[in-house]
Structures are given as structure tokens and as C-alpha cells.
Amino acid sequence: MNILLLGSGGRECAISWKLRQSPLCANLYIAPGNVGTAEYGINLPIALTDFEGIKKACIEKNIHILFPGGEDTLVAGIYDFFRDDPALEHIIVPGPSKEGAQLEGSKAFAKQFMQRHNIPTAAYREFDDANFEEGVEYLKQHALPVVLKADGLAAGKGVVIAQSTDEAIEAFTSMIKEAQFGDAGKKVVVEEFLTGIELSVFVLTDGTNYIRLPEAKDYKRIGEGDTGPNTGGMGAVSPVPFADAGFMQKVTNLIIEPTIEGLKAENITYDGFIFFGLINVNGSPYVIEYNCRLGDPETEVVMPRLENDLVMLIVKMGQGKLDEVAAQHSHKAACTVMLVSEGYPGSYPKGRVMKGFEKVKDSILFHAGTTQSNNEVLTNGGRVIAITSYGDNIKEALRQSYENAEHIDYEGKYYRKDIGYEF
């Protein structure tokens, strides 16, 4: 089968690595890709928003599977674009319809959906310019800390956990009145703050059946001890020690199955991945957020622990036959450490020369923000490269990743040295 994967980050590099292992994968193309994805397939210079360009490539390359890596193309309706075009409708697209992608594209849509289907989540209210003053009064009375979320996609930056009422009102005003996140913040969801430990759970569904992929825990803050601003993710571990069989059964009964049944009951087309951002509150799982694709950097540990053939899973999904497949998870732990550019998640330099790749042993390098010039690998993003290792346990896997983190070198390199600290 010929496959076109959309994206250019560490997630797409890990997916490329996994797809390439399948005997069903004939030709793999990645648009636009990065230095790492070029090791597994052919990079194509196509923008993720260029649906006509993507269509042209699919026809020219005789593509059988179009795999959208990130949320932007899904929220923009790539699934519907392919389904409604006679020249493309035969191509399998693992992803939800535009309506289904609203689980990630709109926080308000997701909260209303959870409320309708009795899925455990934090109590909330939603506000916009029309009831702005009511929102301010609501925040004045709200217990602290309080969570504010821009309704739409804000590149992972649209969430504020306010520790004071003044901070909450300032963030609320910035989003609605000052368009801090553009259209994404025209509506704001105000949530109660839940205390617990977070994890990410992933399923692949054909709309009726599903299989659960390995769970993971990521580390979003830039600083050690979970301090400083949120980033796209500084590392991840899998499995998650507290997510034992009993806890995961609760996740299945209270969250996964009601979500899939709810989508089906509302006639929302959803054939693809669902990412459940969860929090464990005293042994009970609550949904913090839904994503309509795989996570990053979680994919860099989920793909190494998934022992199923990923292409075969996508084919079964396309046939509506995921009930014929049993998920196979490695007994090994997988951990990833993300090397980032100085200044990240604020402004950061690009074009720094990277060296030391030949010294890396017993780890997988998943490129995120890299490019190539004159046979040199250069930094090209805030998150530069993920170093993933296996181990008999989390500590062993992390030890290997950290050893190799020392070997890769570029000016301004930074990484957290406490990934998995609580385990």
C-alpha cells in the first residue's frame, strides 16, 4: 500500500518509523516531513492546508492511506474533503469528520458532549463577548485556582491556570476583549481545577469497535519539577505505573465506551484516533480534554510499545473490522526525552548545527524541528529531537535516553533532567 503522512514533527517521525516496519507498506511519503522522516520515506514539499496539493499528490502517487498527523488538517475537514470527492473517496483516512474533530477543535463542544453522555469531567461554564460581564462576576466568586481555556485551537497555548482572581480576570479579558488567541479565544470555557496526576490514553476506532493503544504520561512544563511555562511536551513515559488494570477498567467503562457510543448515537462520523487527556483524582478518571489525533511527544513512546502492525490496524479500521484485532502492547517500558532550543517556548533561534549522532547507541532518534543543509543537520524548531529508549522499567529506559542526550550537541541545547521523576 502507498501511504501519505501529513506533518513534520516528532509525532510524524515516530509514525513513519512504525509504518515503515509494516510489510503492507510499499511506498511512504511524508508532507512536508523533516530530516528524520526522510530516513523512512520520501518527503514532499506540500503545505498541510493545501488540500488541492494533497489531492494531486494522492492521485499521482496512487495513495491508499492518507494519514493526517496533526489536528489542524482534521479540524479543517480533510476527512470530508476526501470522502466527498469521487477521485479520493476510496482512500482510507484515519481521522474524524470535521464535525467529529470538534471534540478537539472546540472546548465548548467537547464539554457539552461530555455533559450529554455523563462522561466525568470538571464542572464548567462558557462565556463570550455577549456575556463577558457575567463571566467577570463568575470569576470573582470562583474557587482558586481556576482554569480558563480558549474554545478553539491555540497551538497548545490556550489554557491558563490562574492562581488569583486578578490573574483569572486578566486572562479572561485578554482572550475575549484583546483577541490574544484570535478567533480561538472568542469563547472561553471556565473550569474548576482538578487535583491529581495526568495521563494520556489513546484508542483507534472504526466508529463502533476500538482497540486501546499503550497509555503514556507526558511532561509539558519547561522547567524541572513541573515549573515554568507550558510547552508542547518535554518528554513522556509509557506505561504509566498508576494506570493498573483496575484504573484502566474505569477508564474503559466511564470514558472510552460512552464516548464512542455517544458519537455513534449522535451520528457523528469518527473513524480514527481519539486521544483522551485524563486526570486521576483519588483513583477516579476525569477527562481534561479530547484530541482527535495522536499526541506529541506521547507518540514517541506509544509507537515503540505498540506491537501490532499499524498499517494493518488502519486497514481493519477502514473495513469496520477492528473487532477482529487484539491490541498487543510490549512488556518493555519506553521513555522519551525532548531536546529543545534555547528560549523555547518563547522565541528561539534556528539553524544551529547539530553533531554527535554517530555516538548515539541503543536509542531511537525521532526528529521534530530539524532541517538539512550542505549535509549538516540544523535545528529548525523549538522542540528539536526526541530520544526514545526501551528498558525493563522506566528508570532503565530513561537512563539510556539521558546518556544519549549528552552525545547530541548544538548551541543552546536544553532538556529536562527529571522526566519520570515521580516514578
URKA-V536719 format. One record per residue. N is the residue number from 1. PHI is phi in radians with two decimals (NA if undefined). PSI is psi in degrees with one decimal (none if undefined). D_FIRST is the distance of its C-alpha to the first C-alpha in whole Angstrom. Layout:
# URKA-V536719
n = <N:N>
phi = <PHI:PHI>
psi = <PSI:PSI>
d_first = <D_FIRST:D_FIRST>
This chain:
# URKA-V536719
n = <1:2:3:4:5:6:7:8:9:10:11:12:13:14:15:16:17:18:19:20:21:22:23:24:25:26:27:28:29:30:31:32:33:34:35:36:37:38:39:40:41:42:43:44:45:46:47:48:49:50:51:52:53:54:55:56:57:58:59:60:61:62:63:64:65:66:67:68:69:70:71:72:73:74:75:76:77:78:79:80:81:82:83:84:85:86:87:88:89:90:91:92:93:94:95:96:97:98:99:100:101:102:103:104:105:106:107:108:109:110:111:112:113:114:115:116:117:118:119:120:121:122:123:124:125:126:127:128:129:130:131:132:133:134:135:136:137:138:139:140:141:142:143:144:145:146:147:148:149:150:151:152:153:154:155:156:157:158:159:160:161:162:163:164:165:166:167:168:169:170:171:172:173:174:175:176:177:178:179:180:181:182:183:184:185:186:187:188:189:190:191:192:193:194:195:196:197:198:199:200:201:202:203:204:205:206:207:208:209:210:211:212:213:214:215:216:217:218:219:220:221:222:223:224:225:226:227:228:229:230:231:232:233:234:235:236:237:238:239:240:241:242:243:244:245:246:247:248:249:250:251:252:253:254:255:256:257:258:259:260:261:262:263:264:265:266:267:268:269:270:271:272:273:274:275:276:277:278:279:280:281:282:283:284:285:286:287:288:289:290:291:292:293:294:295:296:297:298:299:300:301:302:303:304:305:306:307:308:309:310:311:312:313:314:315:316:317:318:319:320:321:322:323:324:325:326:327:328:329:330:331:332:333:334:335:336:337:338:339:340:341:342:343:344:345:346:347:348:349:350:351:352:353:354:355:356:357:358:359:360:361:362:363:364:365:366:367:368:369:370:371:372:373:374:375:376:377:378:379:380:381:382:383:384:385:386:387:388:389:390:391:392:393:394:395:396:397:398:399:400:401:402:403:404:405:406:407:408:409:410:411:412:413:414:415:416:417:418:419:420:421:422:423>
phi = <NA:-1.70:-2.21:-2.04:-1.81:-1.78:2.49:-2.57:-1.81:-1.09:-1.04:-1.19:-1.15:-1.18:-1.15:-1.03:-0.97:-1.28:-1.06:-1.09:-1.30:-1.37:-1.16:-1.42:-1.52:-1.49:-2.21:-2.06:-2.10:-2.28:-2.19:-1.51:1.35:-2.61:-1.05:-1.24:-1.13:-1.15:-1.29:-1.96:-2.84:-1.91:-1.33:-2.10:-1.42:-2.15:-1.28:-1.15:-1.62:-1.54:-1.09:-1.19:-1.16:-1.15:-1.04:-1.03:-1.12:-1.10:-1.26:-1.13:-1.67:0.92:-1.31:-1.82:-2.29:-1.81:-1.95:-1.30:-1.32:-1.89:-1.41:-1.03:-1.20:-1.25:-1.13:-1.35:1.75:-1.07:-1.05:-1.14:-1.01:-1.30:-1.10:-1.60:-1.91:-0.97:-1.36:-2.13:-1.09:-1.38:-1.38:-1.34:-2.10:-1.28:3.11:-1.37:-1.11:-1.01:-1.15:-1.12:-1.18:-1.15:-0.99:-1.75:-1.21:-2.44:-1.09:-1.15:-1.00:-1.11:-1.15:-1.13:-1.06:-1.10:-1.11:-1.10:-1.94:0.96:-1.64:-1.10:-2.70:-1.18:-1.08:-2.70:-2.41:-2.12:-2.41:-2.48:-1.10:-1.16:-2.12:-1.02:-1.11:-1.08:-1.13:-1.07:-1.11:-1.08:-1.15:-1.09:-1.67:-1.36:-1.11:-1.93:-1.18:-2.30:-1.83:-2.06:-2.25:-1.09:-1.08:-1.68:-1.24:-2.36:0.95:1.33:-1.93:-1.58:-2.12:-2.17:-1.80:-1.52:-1.63:-2.38:-1.13:-1.07:-1.11:-1.11:-1.17:-1.11:-1.14:-1.05:-1.16:-1.05:-1.22:-1.49:-1.53:-1.90:0.92:-0.93:-2.00:1.07:-1.09:-1.05:-1.78:-1.11:-2.07:-2.18:-1.71:-1.85:-2.13:-1.21:-1.52:-1.78:-1.74:3.01:-2.08:-1.60:-2.71:-2.06:-2.12:-2.23:-2.27:-1.97:-2.19:-1.79:1.74:-2.23:-1.76:-2.71:-2.22:-1.68:-1.50:-1.00:-1.43:-2.65:-2.24:-1.91:-2.22:-1.61:-1.40:-1.19:-1.73:-1.15:1.31:0.97:-2.08:1.46:-1.16:-1.23:-2.12:-1.28:2.34:-1.78:2.88:-2.77:-2.29:-2.69:-1.31:-1.83:-0.94:-1.37:-1.48:-1.39:-1.03:-1.13:-1.14:-1.18:-1.16:-1.11:-1.03:-1.10:-1.25:-1.62:-2.20:-1.10:-1.18:-1.08:-1.16:-1.17:-1.13:-1.13:-1.07:-1.14:-1.10:-1.63:0.99:-1.65:-1.23:-2.56:-2.08:2.92:-1.59:-2.07:-1.84:-1.75:-1.46:-2.03:-2.33:-1.60:-1.88:0.92:1.55:-1.98:-1.48:-2.22:-1.51:-1.50:-2.80:-1.83:-2.16:-1.78:-2.71:-1.30:-1.54:-2.40:-1.71:-1.06:-1.00:-1.23:-2.00:-1.23:-1.08:-1.10:-1.61:-1.43:-1.63:-1.20:-1.30:-1.13:-1.12:-1.07:-1.08:-1.18:-1.09:-1.07:-1.04:-1.10:-1.55:1.22:-2.16:-1.16:-1.19:-1.51:-2.09:-1.91:-1.19:-2.15:-1.92:-1.14:-1.35:-1.36:-1.52:-2.30:-2.34:-2.23:-2.11:-1.70:-1.56:-2.18:-1.50:-1.09:1.69:-1.11:-1.55:-1.46:-1.24:-2.56:-1.37:-2.14:1.46:-1.34:-1.25:-1.84:-2.39:1.67:-1.03:-1.19:-1.50:-1.31:-2.33:1.06:-2.42:-1.85:-1.72:-1.87:-1.19:-2.07:-1.92:-2.34:-2.53:-2.30:-2.64:0.89:1.13:-1.96:-1.55:-2.12:-1.21:-2.54:-2.95:-1.26:-1.63:-1.70:-2.72:-1.83:-1.92:-1.94:-2.37:-1.64:-2.85:-1.22:-2.64:-1.08:-1.06:-1.16:-1.12:-1.15:-1.00:-1.18:-1.12:-1.18:-1.06:-1.34:-1.08:-1.27:-1.34:-1.38:-2.35:-2.82:-1.09:1.46:-1.04:-2.49:-2.70:-1.34:-1.75:-2.22:-1.01:1.26:-1.06:-1.43:-1.89>
psi = <144.4:132.3:136.4:118.4:131.8:124.0:174.2:15.9:-170.7:-34.8:-48.0:-31.5:-41.9:-38.8:-41.2:-46.7:-42.9:-44.4:-39.9:-24.8:-15.7:132.3:-13.7:-14.2:110.2:-62.5:133.9:127.5:145.4:129.4:120.4:-14.8:-175.7:-170.2:-39.1:-41.6:-27.1:-16.2:-21.6:-16.0:-162.6:122.5:139.1:132.5:73.0:132.5:146.7:-22.3:-3.2:77.6:-36.0:-37.3:-38.1:-41.8:-47.3:-44.2:-39.6:-39.6:-45.0:-37.5:4.6:54.9:138.0:-29.7:124.3:118.5:99.6:118.5:-43.6:177.5:-28.5:-46.3:-31.5:-45.0:-31.1:-9.6:29.8:-36.0:-48.5:-38.1:-43.3:-42.3:-34.4:2.0:116.7:-27.8:-13.3:-12.8:-18.9:-14.2:131.8:127.8:102.1:92.3:160.3:164.8:169.4:-38.7:-44.4:-34.4:-11.7:-16.1:-32.8:-36.2:-21.2:114.9:-36.7:-43.9:-46.0:-43.4:-40.3:-39.6:-46.8:-38.7:-43.1:-31.1:16.8:41.4:126.6:125.4:169.2:145.6:148.5:165.7:155.9:143.9:153.6:-164.4:-31.5:-34.4:37.1:-48.9:-36.7:-38.2:-41.2:-45.4:-38.1:-43.3:-34.0:-29.2:-9.7:142.6:152.5:152.8:165.3:145.4:130.3:132.0:127.4:135.6:-40.9:-171.2:128.6:33.8:37.1:6.2:3.3:23.8:130.3:128.5:101.5:130.9:-12.8:160.7:-40.0:-43.3:-39.9:-45.9:-37.6:-45.4:-41.7:-44.8:-42.4:-41.3:-50.1:-46.2:-30.6:5.1:43.2:-37.9:26.1:-142.0:-26.3:-30.6:13.0:-30.0:140.5:132.8:125.7:122.5:153.7:150.8:126.8:134.9:125.3:-162.9:135.9:157.6:164.7:130.6:139.8:138.4:155.8:125.3:149.7:13.9:-20.2:-51.0:166.2:158.9:146.7:130.5:170.2:141.4:166.5:163.3:128.7:169.0:108.4:-27.0:148.6:-33.7:155.3:148.8:21.0:55.5:162.6:-176.0:155.8:144.5:-174.8:-11.2:126.3:-3.0:172.4:154.9:150.3:134.5:177.7:113.0:-36.9:-11.9:67.0:-177.9:-40.3:-45.0:-43.9:-27.3:-38.2:-42.4:-43.5:-50.0:-39.5:-23.1:-57.7:-55.7:-41.3:-31.8:-49.0:-40.6:-37.5:-43.3:-43.0:-43.7:-31.4:8.4:37.5:119.0:122.1:97.7:96.1:-155.6:139.4:127.3:117.9:109.4:110.3:161.6:135.1:107.8:101.8:41.8:-1.4:133.1:138.0:148.6:123.3:-43.9:158.0:145.6:153.0:21.1:179.7:156.3:164.7:116.3:13.0:-36.3:-30.1:-10.9:-25.1:-47.0:-42.8:-27.6:-11.6:117.4:-10.3:156.7:114.0:-38.2:-42.4:-39.8:-41.8:-38.8:-45.6:-39.3:-46.4:-27.0:-5.2:30.8:33.4:-16.2:-12.5:-1.0:141.0:133.9:139.5:115.6:137.7:145.5:-11.3:155.3:150.8:133.4:144.6:142.9:128.4:124.3:131.6:170.7:150.7:140.2:-24.9:139.4:11.5:-153.0:146.7:154.6:158.4:168.2:13.9:132.1:132.9:138.3:168.0:4.9:-34.9:-16.7:-11.2:129.2:142.6:30.4:159.1:130.9:117.8:106.3:142.0:-72.8:78.9:157.3:176.6:139.7:129.2:44.2:15.5:142.3:130.5:149.8:143.5:22.9:176.8:-50.1:120.8:-53.1:141.3:133.0:111.9:135.8:152.7:158.2:166.2:-19.0:174.6:-44.1:-41.1:-42.8:-42.5:-38.1:-41.3:-43.0:-41.3:-35.0:-43.4:-24.1:-29.0:-27.9:-36.0:132.4:138.9:156.4:130.3:12.4:136.2:143.7:153.4:135.6:11.9:25.5:137.0:20.1:-31.5:-5.1:none>
d_first = <0:4:6:10:13:16:19:21:23:23:21:18:19:19:16:14:16:14:11:11:13:10:9:6:5:5:7:9:11:14:17:20:19:22:23:21:18:18:18:15:13:15:17:18:21:21:23:22:24:23:21:22:20:17:17:17:15:12:14:14:11:9:7:6:8:11:13:16:18:22:24:25:22:22:26:26:24:20:19:22:21:18:19:22:20:20:17:15:16:13:11:11:13:15:18:21:23:26:28:26:26:30:30:29:31:34:36:38:36:35:38:39:36:37:41:40:38:40:38:40:40:43:46:45:47:45:47:47:49:51:52:52:56:55:52:55:57:54:54:57:57:54:54:53:50:48:45:44:41:40:38:35:32:35:32:33:37:38:40:43:45:49:52:54:55:56:52:51:53:52:48:48:50:48:45:47:50:48:45:44:40:40:39:37:41:43:43:43:43:45:45:47:46:45:46:43:40:37:34:30:28:25:23:20:21:19:23:25:23:23:22:24:23:25:28:29:32:32:35:36:39:40:43:43:45:43:45:44:42:39:36:32:32:34:32:31:31:30:31:34:37:39:36:37:36:39:38:34:35:37:34:32:35:37:34:30:31:33:31:28:31:33:29:29:33:33:30:28:24:23:19:18:20:24:26:29:32:35:38:40:44:46:43:42:39:39:36:37:33:30:27:24:22:22:25:26:27:26:22:23:25:23:20:22:23:20:20:17:13:12:9:10:13:11:10:14:15:13:15:18:18:19:22:20:19:22:22:22:24:26:29:30:30:28:30:30:32:32:34:35:37:41:42:38:38:41:40:39:39:36:36:37:36:34:35:35:31:32:35:32:32:30:28:25:25:23:24:26:28:28:28:28:31:33:31:32:30:32:32:31:31:34:31:30:29:28:29:28:29:29:32:34:36:35:38:37:33:35:38:35:33:37:38:35:35:39:37:35:38:38:41:41:39:39:38:39:41:41:37:38:42:42:41>
